[in-house]
Amino acid sequence: MKKEEAKEVLQIAVPAVGEMILYMMTGVLDTLMIGRYGGQLSVSAVGISWEILNVFANIFVIMGICVAITSMVSRLYGAKQMDTAEEYASICSFIGIIIIFFCITIIFTFADKILKLAGCTPEVLLISKRFIRIVCIGMFFNMTTSLLSSIQRSYGNTKIPLIGSLILIIVNLTLDYSLIFGKFGFPELGIDGAAIATVIAQICSFLFALYYILTKSKIKIKLHYITDITFNKLKHIFKLSIPASLQEGAFSISRLLTTFMIMRLGTLSFSANTITESLESLSYMPGWGFAVACTSMVGNKFGEEDYKGAKRCANNCAVLGLIVMLCVASLFILIPELLIKLFIGSTEIDVIKLGTKCLMIASLQQPTMAFSMIYGGALKGIGNTTTPFKISLFTGWCIRLPLTFYFIFIKKLSVTYFWSICVIQWFVDAILIYIAYRKNFSTFCKKEGVS
């Protein structure tokens, strides 16, 4: 890898990594502060609420229509077809807003039924239902911001989404502390305070993203394109977005079902698992950041018909992403107990011990997660969203779910078995994704004599 190539990747990837980390920090901060405020019961309530909200957001918007925007618009931008790029960006955003409204309505209306299906105890259900209904209002603005950010990423502008996430985290952190604990003259609202803080922060971030897309973006949303929607355009959009949504659905739903199984092990196991998942969600954000950069860069190169450059970008992103994820893995091995203690009081000794074991096992999956995410991002960059879906469906539903059902639901073994299963799943996922990447890219690269 040349120095200039590494610099090019990092200029796009580092802001994307920062954005992903800050984005996930919203839920993590809520879990962390609520853990300090209310202990195991509160952590369980907030944890299951964010799990459900993230499933809806990721499946239908962030990993669905947003992937379609980045994949299509990046190639159109690379081919210098600016008008067509703006047209698809506008149509995708309109479709995305309709989907977002549908998701919010479902969550708000059926919150109690969804939580009961998750196996919440009456105590957890009472708290979770109120929290999830408040936060889902802000999710409309948050998911719309994701649509606008995906347009920026399509032409390599990852700095603006980073600034939006920075606004989100600063406002959320300030108001979390103030409204949960009753500081600076604010009332002590506990979990309700965390929910209100999240909503206000998401609105602030949305207003910034909206201002930028309408005034300064290279690719803008224009309303007149929405009136010219045709069946062929919709077909092209859904051909990319539906497999991407199904991929996330295969992963997220299998993860949610395993969460329901773990909840039945009791509050101790679920609290330890929730904290480990919060840390893991931060740990794989670098992988997602490099994957986003990979999709954008590969898409731009394909639009330029520079297939050799596209392959080089994909491999460079994978190498740099792997290095970062290995650094994260080392933290999980060296200071796991310290990381767990950030989320819960020192008196919760059993939760800390169990969480520490889970986190050390989770460190083993970091390298394979990096390869799976980044090379999956390369496939999406060339418009192949079907293969990652098929692989995710296989590893989630043929490896994670059956093994978790047997060892956790039937045998009632320790939650550490679940994290060992995840290590196996990501290992298989990475191998299959890499094979698919090699196969897909070989066809294009042969045109330039690249092996």
C-alpha positions, 0 to 999 in steps of 0.5 A, a space after each residue: 500500500 502506498 502512502 498516498 493510497 492509505 491517506 486517501 482511504 483514511 480521509 474518507 474512513 476516519 470521519 466515517 468511523 467517528 460518525 459510526 462511533 458517535 452514532 452508537 454512543 447515543 444508546 451506549 450513553 443512555 445505558 451507561 448513565 441509566 446503569 449508574 442511576 438505576 442498576 440492573 432493572 434500568 439497564 435491562 429496560 433501556 437495553 431491550 428498548 434500544 435493541 428493538 429500535 435499532 432493529 427497525 432503523 437498521 433493517 428498513 432505513 440505515 442498511 436498506 434504503 441508505 445502502 441503495 443511495 450510497 451504492 447508486 449515487 456513488 457510481 453515478 457521481 464517479 461517472 459524472 452523471 450529476 443530474 441522474 445522481 440528484 434524481 435518485 438521491 431525491 427519489 430514495 429520500 422520499 421513499 425512505 421518509 415514507 418507510 420511516 413514518 411507517 416504522 415509527 407508527 408501528 413501534 409507537 402503536 404496538 410497543 407493549 406487544 413487542 416488548 411482551 414478545 421479547 419476554 420482558 418482566 412486568 417491571 421491565 415492561 413498565 419502564 421500557 414501554 414509556 422509554 421506547 415510545 418517547 425515543 421513537 418520536 426522535 427516531 423519525 429525525 434520526 433516520 431521516 438524518 441517516 438518509 441525508 448523510 448517505 447522500 454525502 457519503 456517496 461522493 466521499 464527504 464523510 466529514 459532514 455526517 461526522 459533524 452531525 453525529 458530534 452535535 448529536 452526542 454533545 447535546 445528548 450527553 449534556 441533557 442526559 446528565 442534566 435530566 437523568 440526575 436532575 443537575 443544573 436546575 433541571 428536574 430528576 427524570 431518570 429514564 424518561 430524562 434519557 429518552 427526552 435528551 435523545 429526542 432533542 439531540 436527534 432533532 438538532 442533528 437533523 436540522 444541521 443535516 437538512 441545512 447542509 443538503 439544501 444549501 451546500 451539498 454537491 448533490 442536493 435533494 430536489 422536489 421536482 424529481 419526486 413527481 417524475 418517479 417511474 416504475 423502472 426507477 423504483 425497480 432499480 432502487 428496490 433491487 438494491 435496497 431490498 436485499 440490503 434490508 434483508 441482509 440486515 434483517 437476517 442479522 438483526 432479527 436473529 440477534 434480537 431472537 437470541 436476545 430474547 433467549 438470553 433474557 430468559 436466563 435472568 436479569 444477571 445474564 441479560 445485564 451482563 450481555 447488554 453491557 457486552 453488546 454495548 461495548 461490542 456495538 462500539 467495537 465494530 463501528 470502525 469496521 462499519 466506518 471502513 465498510 462505508 468508505 469502501 462502498 463509496 470509494 469502490 462505487 466511485 471507481 466503478 463509475 469511472 470504470 477503473 476496476 483495478 483502482 476499485 480492487 486496490 481501494 477494497 484491499 486497502 480499506 480491509 487492511 487498515 480496518 483490520 489493524 484498527 479492529 485488532 487494536 480494539 480486540 486488544 483492549 477487550 483482552 487487556 482491560 475488560 473489567 475496567 470497561 464493564 465497570 464503566 456501565 454499572 456500579 462497582 457493587 454489581 460484582 456478579 454482573 462485572 465478572 460475567 460481563 468480563 468473561 463475555 467481553 474477552 470472548 468477544 475480542 476473538 471475533 473482531 478481525 473476522 468482523 472487519 473482513 466481513 463488513 469491509 469486503 461486504 461493503 466492496 460488494 455493495 459498491 459494485 451494486 451486489 447487495 444480494 450475496 451479502 444477504 444470502 451469507 448473512 441469512 445462512 450464518 445468522 439462521 443456520 449457525 447463530 440461532 440453532 446453536 443459541 437455541 440449544 445451548 441457551 434456551 434448552 440447556 440454560 448454559 452460561 451466556 458465555 456460550 452465546 459469545 462463543 457461538 458469535 465467534 464461530 458465526 463471524 469466522 464463517 461469515 468472513 470466509 464466505 464474504 471474501 470468497 464472494 468478493 474474489 469471485 465478483 471482482 475477478 470478472 471486472 479485473 480481468 479486463 485490465 489484466 489484474 489478478 
